[in-house]
Amino acid sequence: MRGELDGLSAIMESHFAYEEREIVTALNRLDVPGWHRDVPRFLRTEEDAP
């Protein structure tokens, strides 16, 4: 049982990571003037990292 739950957990984590990337990509395409000079933390990608 434990192995099945661990497998399901890994699948869900992978899926949520994919969904997060897709959502951030969509949000980054929005034209929000305030986001041009100061990208909100929740939208930052590896390229935006300090």
PDB file of N, CA, C, O and CB in Angstrom:
ATOM      1  N   MET A   1       0.826  -1.185   0.000  1.00  0.00           N
ATOM      2  CA  MET A   1       0.000   0.000   0.000  1.00  0.00           C
ATOM      3  C   MET A   1       0.877   1.259   0.000  1.00  0.00           C
ATOM      4  O   MET A   1       0.603   2.225  -0.712  1.00  0.00           O
ATOM      5  CB  MET A   1      -0.943  -0.008   1.212  1.00  0.00           C
ATOM      6  N   ARG A   2       1.922   1.224   0.803  1.00  0.00           N
ATOM      7  CA  ARG A   2       2.803   2.393   0.904  1.00  0.00           C
ATOM      8  C   ARG A   2       3.427   2.729  -0.448  1.00  0.00           C
ATOM      9  O   ARG A   2       3.517   3.899  -0.821  1.00  0.00           O
ATOM     10  CB  ARG A   2       3.908   2.145   1.945  1.00  0.00           C
ATOM     11  N   GLY A   3       3.851   1.714  -1.172  1.00  0.00           N
ATOM     12  CA  GLY A   3       4.460   1.924  -2.480  1.00  0.00           C
ATOM     13  C   GLY A   3       3.485   2.561  -3.464  1.00  0.00           C
ATOM     14  O   GLY A   3       3.868   3.429  -4.249  1.00  0.00           O
ATOM     15  N   GLU A   4       2.240   2.135  -3.423  1.00  0.00           N
ATOM     16  CA  GLU A   4       1.221   2.712  -4.298  1.00  0.00           C
ATOM     17  C   GLU A   4       0.991   4.186  -3.981  1.00  0.00           C
ATOM     18  O   GLU A   4       0.868   5.012  -4.885  1.00  0.00           O
ATOM     19  CB  GLU A   4      -0.093   1.937  -4.169  1.00  0.00           C
ATOM     20  N   LEU A   5       0.935   4.510  -2.688  1.00  0.00           N
ATOM     21  CA  LEU A   5       0.748   5.909  -2.286  1.00  0.00           C
ATOM     22  C   LEU A   5       1.945   6.769  -2.677  1.00  0.00           C
ATOM     23  O   LEU A   5       1.783   7.913  -3.101  1.00  0.00           O
ATOM     24  CB  LEU A   5       0.514   6.001  -0.777  1.00  0.00           C
ATOM     25  N   ASP A   6       3.140   6.216  -2.533  1.00  0.00           N
ATOM     26  CA  ASP A   6       4.338   6.957  -2.939  1.00  0.00           C
ATOM     27  C   ASP A   6       4.330   7.218  -4.443  1.00  0.00           C
ATOM     28  O   ASP A   6       4.697   8.304  -4.892  1.00  0.00           O
ATOM     29  CB  ASP A   6       5.610   6.185  -2.543  1.00  0.00           C
ATOM     30  N   GLY A   7       3.912   6.219  -5.217  1.00  0.00           N
ATOM     31  CA  GLY A   7       3.827   6.385  -6.658  1.00  0.00           C
ATOM     32  C   GLY A   7       2.795   7.436  -7.046  1.00  0.00           C
ATOM     33  O   GLY A   7       3.046   8.275  -7.911  1.00  0.00           O
ATOM     34  N   LEU A   8       1.640   7.386  -6.406  1.00  0.00           N
ATOM     35  CA  LEU A   8       0.593   8.366  -6.668  1.00  0.00           C
ATOM     36  C   LEU A   8       1.063   9.769  -6.290  1.00  0.00           C
ATOM     37  O   LEU A   8       0.784  10.734  -7.000  1.00  0.00           O
ATOM     38  CB  LEU A   8      -0.686   8.005  -5.898  1.00  0.00           C
ATOM     39  N   SER A   9       1.769   9.877  -5.183  1.00  0.00           N
ATOM     40  CA  SER A   9       2.300  11.162  -4.745  1.00  0.00           C
ATOM     41  C   SER A   9       3.278  11.729  -5.776  1.00  0.00           C
ATOM     42  O   SER A   9       3.242  12.925  -6.067  1.00  0.00           O
ATOM     43  CB  SER A   9       2.989  11.018  -3.381  1.00  0.00           C
ATOM     44  N   ALA A  10       4.136  10.896  -6.322  1.00  0.00           N
ATOM     45  CA  ALA A  10       5.102  11.341  -7.328  1.00  0.00           C
ATOM     46  C   ALA A  10       4.385  11.817  -8.590  1.00  0.00           C
ATOM     47  O   ALA A  10       4.762  12.830  -9.179  1.00  0.00           O
ATOM     48  CB  ALA A  10       6.087  10.206  -7.670  1.00  0.00           C
ATOM     49  N   ILE A  11       3.356  11.087  -8.998  1.00  0.00           N
ATOM     50  CA  ILE A  11       2.596  11.479 -10.182  1.00  0.00           C
ATOM     51  C   ILE A  11       1.925  12.825  -9.961  1.00  0.00           C
ATOM     52  O   ILE A  11       1.960  13.686 -10.840  1.00  0.00           O
ATOM     53  CB  ILE A  11       1.547  10.414 -10.532  1.00  0.00           C
ATOM     54  N   MET A  12       1.318  13.015  -8.805  1.00  0.00           N
ATOM     55  CA  MET A  12       0.625  14.269  -8.514  1.00  0.00           C
ATOM     56  C   MET A  12       1.602  15.437  -8.449  1.00  0.00           C
ATOM     57  O   MET A  12       1.307  16.514  -8.968  1.00  0.00           O
ATOM     58  CB  MET A  12      -0.147  14.158  -7.200  1.00  0.00           C
ATOM     59  N   GLU A  13       2.751  15.244  -7.824  1.00  0.00           N
ATOM     60  CA  GLU A  13       3.748  16.315  -7.750  1.00  0.00           C
ATOM     61  C   GLU A  13       4.211  16.725  -9.148  1.00  0.00           C
ATOM     62  O   GLU A  13       4.365  17.911  -9.439  1.00  0.00           O
ATOM     63  CB  GLU A  13       4.955  15.870  -6.901  1.00  0.00           C
ATOM     64  N   SER A  14       4.427  15.738  -9.999  1.00  0.00           N
ATOM     65  CA  SER A  14       4.838  16.024 -11.372  1.00  0.00           C
ATOM     66  C   SER A  14       3.745  16.787 -12.113  1.00  0.00           C
ATOM     67  O   SER A  14       4.026  17.749 -12.827  1.00  0.00           O
ATOM     68  CB  SER A  14       5.175  14.723 -12.116  1.00  0.00           C
ATOM     69  N   HIS A  15       2.520  16.359 -11.941  1.00  0.00           N
ATOM     70  CA  HIS A  15       1.391  17.019 -12.599  1.00  0.00           C
ATOM     71  C   HIS A  15       1.246  18.466 -12.121  1.00  0.00           C
ATOM     72  O   HIS A  15       1.067  19.370 -12.937  1.00  0.00           O
ATOM     73  CB  HIS A  15       0.089  16.242 -12.334  1.00  0.00           C
ATOM     74  N   PHE A  16       1.323  18.688 -10.824  1.00  0.00           N
ATOM     75  CA  PHE A  16       1.174  20.044 -10.301  1.00  0.00           C
ATOM     76  C   PHE A  16       2.315  20.946 -10.760  1.00  0.00           C
ATOM     77  O   PHE A  16       2.094  22.132 -11.007  1.00  0.00           O
ATOM     78  CB  PHE A  16       1.109  20.018  -8.776  1.00  0.00           C
ATOM     79  N   ALA A  17       3.519  20.417 -10.877  1.00  0.00           N
ATOM     80  CA  ALA A  17       4.644  21.212 -11.378  1.00  0.00           C
ATOM     81  C   ALA A  17       4.384  21.617 -12.828  1.00  0.00           C
ATOM     82  O   ALA A  17       4.650  22.753 -13.220  1.00  0.00           O
ATOM     83  CB  ALA A  17       5.978  20.417 -11.264  1.00  0.00           C
ATOM     84  N   TYR A  18       3.864  20.683 -13.615  1.00  0.00           N
ATOM     85  CA  TYR A  18       3.508  20.990 -15.001  1.00  0.00           C
ATOM     86  C   TYR A  18       2.437  22.074 -15.054  1.00  0.00           C
ATOM     87  O   TYR A  18       2.571  23.041 -15.804  1.00  0.00           O
ATOM     88  CB  TYR A  18       3.019  19.724 -15.725  1.00  0.00           C
ATOM     89  N   GLU A  19       1.384  21.922 -14.270  1.00  0.00           N
ATOM     90  CA  GLU A  19       0.299  22.899 -14.254  1.00  0.00           C
ATOM     91  C   GLU A  19       0.803  24.276 -13.842  1.00  0.00           C
ATOM     92  O   GLU A  19       0.393  25.286 -14.415  1.00  0.00           O
ATOM     93  CB  GLU A  19      -0.813  22.444 -13.308  1.00  0.00           C
ATOM     94  N   GLU A  20       1.686  24.320 -12.857  1.00  0.00           N
ATOM     95  CA  GLU A  20       2.237  25.601 -12.412  1.00  0.00           C
ATOM     96  C   GLU A  20       3.004  26.279 -13.549  1.00  0.00           C
ATOM     97  O   GLU A  20       2.860  27.482 -13.762  1.00  0.00           O
ATOM     98  CB  GLU A  20       3.159  25.399 -11.189  1.00  0.00           C
ATOM     99  N   ARG A  21       3.816  25.515 -14.277  1.00  0.00           N
ATOM    100  CA  ARG A  21       4.561  26.097 -15.405  1.00  0.00           C
ATOM    101  C   ARG A  21       3.603  26.627 -16.463  1.00  0.00           C
ATOM    102  O   ARG A  21       3.821  27.709 -17.010  1.00  0.00           O
ATOM    103  CB  ARG A  21       5.513  25.052 -16.029  1.00  0.00           C
ATOM    104  N   GLU A  22       2.558  25.887 -16.754  1.00  0.00           N
ATOM    105  CA  GLU A  22       1.592  26.322 -17.756  1.00  0.00           C
ATOM    106  C   GLU A  22       0.874  27.608 -17.327  1.00  0.00           C
ATOM    107  O   GLU A  22       0.689  28.516 -18.137  1.00  0.00           O
ATOM    108  CB  GLU A  22       0.571  25.212 -18.015  1.00  0.00           C
ATOM    109  N   ILE A  23       0.479  27.681 -16.078  1.00  0.00           N
ATOM    110  CA  ILE A  23      -0.228  28.864 -15.563  1.00  0.00           C
ATOM    111  C   ILE A  23       0.695  30.080 -15.577  1.00  0.00           C
ATOM    112  O   ILE A  23       0.284  31.166 -15.986  1.00  0.00           O
ATOM    113  CB  ILE A  23      -0.753  28.607 -14.126  1.00  0.00           C
ATOM    114  N   VAL A  24       1.928  29.904 -15.136  1.00  0.00           N
ATOM    115  CA  VAL A  24       2.878  31.019 -15.124  1.00  0.00           C
ATOM    116  C   VAL A  24       3.139  31.506 -16.550  1.00  0.00           C
ATOM    117  O   VAL A  24       3.226  32.711 -16.786  1.00  0.00           O
ATOM    118  CB  VAL A  24       4.207  30.598 -14.446  1.00  0.00           C
ATOM    119  N   THR A  25       3.264  30.581 -17.496  1.00  0.00           N
ATOM    120  CA  THR A  25       3.465  30.963 -18.889  1.00  0.00           C
ATOM    121  C   THR A  25       2.294  31.800 -19.387  1.00  0.00           C
ATOM    122  O   THR A  25       2.497  32.824 -20.040  1.00  0.00           O
ATOM    123  CB  THR A  25       3.645  29.719 -19.770  1.00  0.00           C
ATOM    124  N   ALA A  26       1.078  31.375 -19.087  1.00  0.00           N
ATOM    125  CA  ALA A  26      -0.113  32.119 -19.519  1.00  0.00           C
ATOM    126  C   ALA A  26      -0.163  33.495 -18.856  1.00  0.00           C
ATOM    127  O   ALA A  26      -0.460  34.489 -19.519  1.00  0.00           O
ATOM    128  CB  ALA A  26      -1.396  31.326 -19.189  1.00  0.00           C
ATOM    129  N   LEU A  27       0.119  33.559 -17.576  1.00  0.00           N
ATOM    130  CA  LEU A  27       0.081  34.840 -16.870  1.00  0.00           C
ATOM    131  C   LEU A  27       1.169  35.779 -17.378  1.00  0.00           C
ATOM    132  O   LEU A  27       0.959  36.990 -17.455  1.00  0.00           O
ATOM    133  CB  LEU A  27       0.237  34.623 -15.361  1.00  0.00           C
ATOM    134  N   ASN A  28       2.315  35.235 -17.721  1.00  0.00           N
ATOM    135  CA  ASN A  28       3.404  36.067 -18.240  1.00  0.00           C
ATOM    136  C   ASN A  28       3.056  36.685 -19.586  1.00  0.00           C
ATOM    137  O   ASN A  28       3.656  37.687 -19.973  1.00  0.00           O
ATOM    138  CB  ASN A  28       4.677  35.246 -18.369  1.00  0.00           C
ATOM    139  N   ARG A  29       2.106  36.113 -20.301  1.00  0.00           N
ATOM    140  CA  ARG A  29       1.689  36.655 -21.589  1.00  0.00           C
ATOM    141  C   ARG A  29       0.703  37.810 -21.445  1.00  0.00           C
ATOM    142  O   ARG A  29       0.445  38.528 -22.411  1.00  0.00           O
ATOM    143  CB  ARG A  29       1.072  35.565 -22.429  1.00  0.00           C
ATOM    144  N   LEU A  30       0.154  37.995 -20.256  1.00  0.00           N
ATOM    145  CA  LEU A  30      -0.774  39.103 -20.033  1.00  0.00           C
ATOM    146  C   LEU A  30      -0.010  40.425 -20.100  1.00  0.00           C
ATOM    147  O   LEU A  30       1.149  40.500 -19.693  1.00  0.00           O
ATOM    148  CB  LEU A  30      -1.498  38.955 -18.662  1.00  0.00           C
ATOM    149  N   ASP A  31      -0.654  41.446 -20.607  1.00  0.00           N
ATOM    150  CA  ASP A  31      -0.030  42.758 -20.692  1.00  0.00           C
ATOM    151  C   ASP A  31      -0.500  43.610 -19.510  1.00  0.00           C
ATOM    152  O   ASP A  31      -1.470  44.361 -19.610  1.00  0.00           O
ATOM    153  CB  ASP A  31      -0.366  43.449 -22.048  1.00  0.00           C
ATOM    154  N   VAL A  32       0.211  43.473 -18.396  1.00  0.00           N
ATOM    155  CA  VAL A  32      -0.105  44.235 -17.188  1.00  0.00           C
ATOM    156  C   VAL A  32       1.030  45.238 -17.002  1.00  0.00           C
ATOM    157  O   VAL A  32       2.148  44.842 -16.672  1.00  0.00           O
ATOM    158  CB  VAL A  32      -0.274  43.293 -15.915  1.00  0.00           C
ATOM    159  N   PRO A  33       0.765  46.538 -17.208  1.00  0.00           N
ATOM    160  CA  PRO A  33       1.829  47.547 -17.174  1.00  0.00           C
ATOM    161  C   PRO A  33       2.735  47.482 -15.945  1.00  0.00           C
ATOM    162  O   PRO A  33       3.950  47.623 -16.081  1.00  0.00           O
ATOM    163  CB  PRO A  33       1.219  48.898 -17.246  1.00  0.00           C
ATOM    164  N   GLY A  34       2.195  47.280 -14.784  1.00  0.00           N
ATOM    165  CA  GLY A  34       3.004  47.247 -13.571  1.00  0.00           C
ATOM    166  C   GLY A  34       3.965  46.070 -13.523  1.00  0.00           C
ATOM    167  O   GLY A  34       4.959  46.107 -12.799  1.00  0.00           O
ATOM    168  N   TRP A  35       3.674  45.028 -14.289  1.00  0.00           N
ATOM    169  CA  TRP A  35       4.521  43.840 -14.285  1.00  0.00           C
ATOM    170  C   TRP A  35       5.741  43.987 -15.180  1.00  0.00           C
ATOM    171  O   TRP A  35       6.663  43.177 -15.093  1.00  0.00           O
ATOM    172  CB  TRP A  35       3.724  42.641 -14.717  1.00  0.00           C
ATOM    173  N   HIS A  36       5.768  45.010 -16.044  1.00  0.00           N
ATOM    174  CA  HIS A  36       6.904  45.185 -16.948  1.00  0.00           C
ATOM    175  C   HIS A  36       8.159  45.601 -16.188  1.00  0.00           C
ATOM    176  O   HIS A  36       9.258  45.138 -16.497  1.00  0.00           O
ATOM    177  CB  HIS A  36       6.573  46.224 -18.021  1.00  0.00           C
ATOM    178  N   ARG A  37       8.001  46.455 -15.218  1.00  0.00           N
ATOM    179  CA  ARG A  37       9.187  46.938 -14.499  1.00  0.00           C
ATOM    180  C   ARG A  37       9.459  46.160 -13.218  1.00  0.00           C
ATOM    181  O   ARG A  37      10.587  46.147 -12.727  1.00  0.00           O
ATOM    182  CB  ARG A  37       9.027  48.405 -14.169  1.00  0.00           C
ATOM    183  N   ASP A  38       8.435  45.514 -12.677  1.00  0.00           N
ATOM    184  CA  ASP A  38       8.618  44.757 -11.440  1.00  0.00           C
ATOM    185  C   ASP A  38       7.793  43.473 -11.511  1.00  0.00           C
ATOM    186  O   ASP A  38       6.613  43.458 -11.163  1.00  0.00           O
ATOM    187  CB  ASP A  38       8.210  45.608 -10.198  1.00  0.00           C
ATOM    188  N   VAL A  39       8.431  42.401 -11.964  1.00  0.00           N
ATOM    189  CA  VAL A  39       7.746  41.113 -12.125  1.00  0.00           C
ATOM    190  C   VAL A  39       7.345  40.584 -10.745  1.00  0.00           C
ATOM    191  O   VAL A  39       8.196  40.441  -9.867  1.00  0.00           O
ATOM    192  CB  VAL A  39       8.658  40.078 -12.873  1.00  0.00           C
ATOM    193  N   PRO A  40       6.041  40.291 -10.547  1.00  0.00           N
ATOM    194  CA  PRO A  40       5.621  39.747  -9.251  1.00  0.00           C
ATOM    195  C   PRO A  40       6.361  38.437  -8.953  1.00  0.00           C
ATOM    196  O   PRO A  40       6.657  37.658  -9.859  1.00  0.00           O
ATOM    197  CB  PRO A  40       4.087  39.515  -9.231  1.00  0.00           C
ATOM    198  N   ARG A  41       6.643  38.218  -7.715  1.00  0.00           N
ATOM    199  CA  ARG A  41       7.414  37.047  -7.309  1.00  0.00           C
ATOM    200  C   ARG A  41       6.784  35.743  -7.798  1.00  0.00           C
ATOM    201  O   ARG A  41       7.497  34.823  -8.199  1.00  0.00           O
ATOM    202  CB  ARG A  41       7.550  37.017  -5.800  1.00  0.00           C
ATOM    203  N   PHE A  42       5.448  35.660  -7.767  1.00  0.00           N
ATOM    204  CA  PHE A  42       4.791  34.411  -8.150  1.00  0.00           C
ATOM    205  C   PHE A  42       4.879  34.133  -9.645  1.00  0.00           C
ATOM    206  O   PHE A  42       4.542  33.033 -10.083  1.00  0.00           O
ATOM    207  CB  PHE A  42       3.343  34.444  -7.729  1.00  0.00           C
ATOM    208  N   LEU A  43       5.324  35.107 -10.439  1.00  0.00           N
ATOM    209  CA  LEU A  43       5.465  34.905 -11.876  1.00  0.00           C
ATOM    210  C   LEU A  43       6.909  34.711 -12.314  1.00  0.00           C
ATOM    211  O   LEU A  43       7.161  34.478 -13.496  1.00  0.00           O
ATOM    212  CB  LEU A  43       4.875  36.068 -12.609  1.00  0.00           C
ATOM    213  N   ARG A  44       7.834  34.798 -11.421  1.00  0.00           N
ATOM    214  CA  ARG A  44       9.232  34.702 -11.795  1.00  0.00           C
ATOM    215  C   ARG A  44       9.589  33.296 -12.237  1.00  0.00           C
ATOM    216  O   ARG A  44       9.154  32.306 -11.649  1.00  0.00           O
ATOM    217  CB  ARG A  44      10.113  35.124 -10.643  1.00  0.00           C
ATOM    218  N   THR A  45      10.380  33.236 -13.274  1.00  0.00           N
ATOM    219  CA  THR A  45      10.889  31.964 -13.779  1.00  0.00           C
ATOM    220  C   THR A  45      12.387  31.918 -13.482  1.00  0.00           C
ATOM    221  O   THR A  45      12.933  32.845 -12.885  1.00  0.00           O
ATOM    222  CB  THR A  45      10.603  31.795 -15.324  1.00  0.00           C
ATOM    223  N   GLU A  46      13.037  30.854 -13.894  1.00  0.00           N
ATOM    224  CA  GLU A  46      14.483  30.730 -13.664  1.00  0.00           C
ATOM    225  C   GLU A  46      15.234  31.886 -14.301  1.00  0.00           C
ATOM    226  O   GLU A  46      16.261  32.322 -13.781  1.00  0.00           O
ATOM    227  CB  GLU A  46      15.008  29.398 -14.217  1.00  0.00           C
ATOM    228  N   GLU A  47      14.725  32.389 -15.432  1.00  0.00           N
ATOM    229  CA  GLU A  47      15.379  33.497 -16.131  1.00  0.00           C
ATOM    230  C   GLU A  47      15.295  34.812 -15.354  1.00  0.00           C
ATOM    231  O   GLU A  47      16.142  35.690 -15.522  1.00  0.00           O
ATOM    232  CB  GLU A  47      14.759  33.677 -17.505  1.00  0.00           C
ATOM    233  N   ASP A  48      14.271  34.947 -14.504  1.00  0.00           N
ATOM    234  CA  ASP A  48      14.068  36.177 -13.740  1.00  0.00           C
ATOM    235  C   ASP A  48      14.792  36.147 -12.398  1.00  0.00           C
ATOM    236  O   ASP A  48      14.872  37.168 -11.715  1.00  0.00           O
ATOM    237  CB  ASP A  48      12.586  36.410 -13.516  1.00  0.00           C
ATOM    238  N   ALA A  49      15.311  35.002 -12.021  1.00  0.00           N
ATOM    239  CA  ALA A  49      15.928  34.857 -10.696  1.00  0.00           C
ATOM    240  C   ALA A  49      17.098  35.843 -10.547  1.00  0.00           C
ATOM    241  O   ALA A  49      17.848  36.089 -11.492  1.00  0.00           O
ATOM    242  CB  ALA A  49      16.419  33.392 -10.476  1.00  0.00           C
ATOM    243  N   PRO A  50      17.230  36.395  -9.342  1.00  0.00           N
ATOM    244  CA  PRO A  50      18.344  37.351  -9.118  1.00  0.00           C
ATOM    245  C   PRO A  50      19.699  36.687  -9.141  1.00  0.00           C
ATOM    246  O   PRO A  50      20.718  37.356  -8.969  1.00  0.00           O
ATOM    247  CB  PRO A  50      18.171  38.061  -7.791  1.00  0.00           C
TER     248      PRO A  50
END
